[in-house]
Amino acid sequence: MHGSSTLGAQKILTTHSVASVVYNNISKQKELRANNRFKAGDIIIPFSAGETLIEPTYLTVQTGENEHITLVPEFLQYTNHSCRPTVFFDTTNMVLLALRDIEIMEELTFFYPSTELNMSDSFDCFCGESECLTHIKGAAFMSIDILAKYRLTDFINSKIHIKKQPKD
């Protein structure tokens, strides 16, 4: 469904089953905002690979060595980065998961290094979270201590060799 309506400093560009693509007039960026409430652990939506590339781009998610996919449904490309993410791209089961409870119109964000070993473009982060890491490059450039605070894909875990401690 397409259309356009205004929501304060945001303009809804397109509406989809689980989320809307919104233009934020303040940040001048497109964002993905939840259309429904989700509980931590909920599957928000399954996804699949559109195109598979051997090099990363700013629109791909890494699923393996020299394997970077574009996302289907395509609106998922507007899931921006945050150092306190709301969602996780589970590339083993090919589902987008809620990491915590999400309210209607809350932005869906993920931690880019959770899926990317080496990103095509590093950037300064302005997520505004108290735990903001300020510069994002990819998991290969981050300490194990920092990465251990995040949920990471099976591929990224296999590359950085985080040994999770069993819970008692």
C-alpha positions as CSV (number, residue, x, y, z in Angstrom):
1,M,0.0,0.0,0.0
2,H,1.4,3.4,-0.9
3,G,0.4,6.8,0.2
4,S,1.6,9.7,2.0
5,S,0.5,11.3,5.3
6,T,2.3,13.4,7.9
7,L,3.1,12.6,11.4
8,G,4.8,15.6,13.1
9,A,8.3,15.8,11.8
10,Q,7.8,12.6,9.8
11,K,6.1,11.9,6.6
12,I,4.8,8.3,5.9
13,L,6.0,7.4,2.4
14,T,4.8,3.8,2.1
15,T,2.9,1.4,4.4
16,H,3.5,-2.3,4.4
17,S,2.2,-5.3,6.5
18,V,4.4,-4.8,9.5
19,A,6.1,-1.4,9.1
20,S,6.0,1.9,7.2
21,V,8.8,3.7,5.5
22,V,8.9,7.2,6.9
23,Y,10.8,10.3,5.9
24,N,12.2,12.1,9.0
25,N,12.3,15.9,8.2
26,I,14.8,16.4,11.0
27,S,17.4,13.8,10.2
28,K,16.6,14.0,6.4
29,Q,16.6,10.2,6.3
30,K,14.1,7.4,5.6
31,E,13.3,5.2,8.5
32,L,11.3,2.0,9.1
33,R,8.7,2.4,11.7
34,A,6.5,-0.4,13.3
35,N,2.9,-0.6,12.4
36,N,2.2,-3.0,15.2
37,R,3.4,-3.7,18.7
38,F,5.9,-6.5,19.0
39,K,7.1,-8.4,22.1
40,A,10.8,-9.3,22.6
41,G,11.4,-12.5,20.6
42,D,8.6,-12.0,18.1
43,I,9.2,-12.8,14.5
44,I,8.4,-9.5,12.8
45,I,8.6,-10.8,9.3
46,P,10.5,-13.5,7.3
47,F,12.9,-12.2,4.6
48,S,14.8,-13.7,1.7
49,A,17.6,-12.9,-0.6
50,G,16.9,-10.7,-3.6
51,E,20.3,-10.5,-5.2
52,T,23.5,-12.2,-3.9
53,L,26.7,-10.2,-4.3
54,I,30.4,-11.0,-3.5
55,E,31.1,-7.6,-2.1
56,P,29.1,-5.6,0.5
57,T,27.1,-2.5,-0.4
58,Y,25.3,-0.2,2.0
59,L,22.1,-2.1,1.1
60,T,23.3,-5.6,1.7
61,V,23.4,-8.0,4.7
62,Q,26.2,-10.5,5.0
63,T,25.2,-14.2,5.1
64,G,28.5,-15.9,4.4
65,E,32.0,-15.5,3.2
66,N,31.8,-13.3,0.0
67,E,28.0,-13.6,0.3
68,H,26.0,-10.4,0.7
69,I,22.3,-10.3,0.0
70,T,19.8,-7.6,-0.8
71,L,16.6,-7.9,1.2
72,V,13.2,-9.1,0.1
73,P,10.8,-7.5,1.0
74,E,12.7,-4.4,-0.2
75,F,11.3,-2.0,2.4
76,L,13.6,-3.7,5.0
77,Q,16.5,-1.8,3.5
78,Y,15.3,1.2,5.5
79,T,16.1,-0.5,8.8
80,N,18.7,1.9,10.1
81,H,21.6,1.4,12.5
82,S,21.5,1.9,16.3
83,C,23.9,1.0,19.0
84,R,20.7,0.0,21.0
85,P,18.9,-1.9,18.3
86,T,15.2,-2.9,18.3
87,V,15.5,-5.8,15.8
88,F,17.9,-8.5,14.6
89,F,18.3,-10.0,11.2
90,D,18.6,-13.7,11.9
91,T,20.3,-14.8,8.6
92,T,20.3,-18.5,9.6
93,N,16.4,-18.7,9.9
94,M,15.9,-15.7,7.5
95,V,13.6,-13.8,9.9
96,L,13.6,-10.3,11.4
97,L,13.2,-10.7,15.2
98,A,12.2,-8.2,17.9
99,L,15.1,-7.8,20.4
100,R,12.9,-6.0,22.9
101,D,9.3,-4.8,23.1
102,I,8.5,-2.4,20.3
103,E,5.7,0.1,20.3
104,I,3.6,1.3,17.3
105,M,5.6,3.8,15.2
106,E,8.8,3.1,17.0
107,E,11.8,2.9,14.7
108,L,13.0,-0.5,13.7
109,T,16.8,-0.4,14.0
110,F,19.6,-3.0,14.0
111,F,23.2,-3.1,15.0
112,Y,25.1,-3.1,11.6
113,P,28.1,-5.1,12.8
114,S,25.7,-7.9,13.9
115,T,25.5,-8.9,10.2
116,E,28.6,-7.3,8.7
117,L,32.2,-8.3,9.2
118,N,33.6,-5.6,6.9
119,M,31.2,-2.9,5.9
120,S,31.3,-1.2,2.5
121,D,31.3,2.3,4.2
122,S,32.2,3.1,7.8
123,F,30.3,6.0,9.3
124,D,30.0,8.2,12.4
125,C,27.0,7.1,14.4
126,F,24.6,9.7,15.8
127,C,22.0,7.2,17.3
128,G,22.0,9.3,20.5
129,E,22.0,6.2,22.7
130,S,24.0,6.4,25.9
131,E,25.9,3.3,24.8
132,C,26.7,4.8,21.3
133,L,29.9,3.6,19.9
134,T,30.4,6.8,17.8
135,H,32.1,5.1,14.8
136,I,30.8,2.0,13.0
137,K,33.1,-0.1,10.7
138,G,32.0,-3.7,11.0
139,A,32.5,-6.6,13.5
140,A,36.1,-7.2,12.3
141,F,37.1,-3.9,13.7
142,M,35.4,-4.2,17.1
143,S,36.6,-5.7,20.4
144,I,35.2,-9.0,21.5
145,D,34.0,-7.3,24.7
146,I,31.8,-4.8,22.8
147,L,30.5,-7.5,20.4
148,A,29.6,-9.8,23.3
149,K,26.9,-7.2,24.3
150,Y,25.0,-7.7,21.0
151,R,23.2,-10.6,19.3
152,L,25.2,-11.5,16.3
153,T,24.5,-13.7,13.3
154,D,25.9,-17.2,13.3
155,F,28.2,-16.2,10.5
156,I,29.7,-13.2,12.4
157,N,30.0,-15.4,15.6
158,S,31.9,-18.0,13.6
159,K,34.3,-15.3,12.3
160,I,35.0,-13.5,15.6
161,H,35.1,-16.7,17.7
162,I,33.0,-15.4,20.6
163,K,32.7,-18.2,23.1
164,K,29.4,-17.6,25.0
165,Q,29.5,-18.8,28.5
166,P,26.7,-21.4,29.4
167,K,24.1,-20.0,31.8
168,D,23.7,-21.8,35.1
